Amino acid sequence: MKNLFILGLALLLASCASVRKVESGANAVGERMSIHVDGNWNHLDFPGIKPAQVWTMEGITIDELLVYSGIRDGQAMHPDAPAGSKQKNFVFRKAMQTEEIVSMLEGVLSRDGSSFKLLKLEPYAFGGRKGFRFEYERIRKVDNVQMRGVGFGALDKDELFALVYQAPRLTFFPRHQARIESIAKAVTIK
């Protein structure tokens, strides 16, 4: 029954989603952020994901890179919850400290009932700015898959810029972690 639900959800998302290839090299995301990627990436666009962009190498049920570019004070993170949903909206505030930003991203990643455990939080130069890096584990509620993730972020001119990557922890996350770390190091913010 659960497999039928997941298949139905995937078909529903596919019917509402558009997919386009992300070219290797520098890619502008928003007005001020550029991401340099190598290899096969796809940009998925479907309802409920804005203001993030979702990129994937293996497919949306396997891995995802959430790209946030220029999130402004008072802007909701993924505000399109289904009607009647009890999912909370999380709002970015320019005065947030690093721990509060990571907590907000935790809320976004667990608002569907998935569990989230922060493993590490440290300072990190991101996009040429003083930023942060964090690692986490997540158990996806819909299928109980154990995910591993890493996120990077920085504030600039009161706007949030961030990357959050997650994939199943045993095979796909270790396979792509070095690539994600390289992408994060190459991000530029204008």
Disulfide bonds with the S-S distance in Angstrom:
none
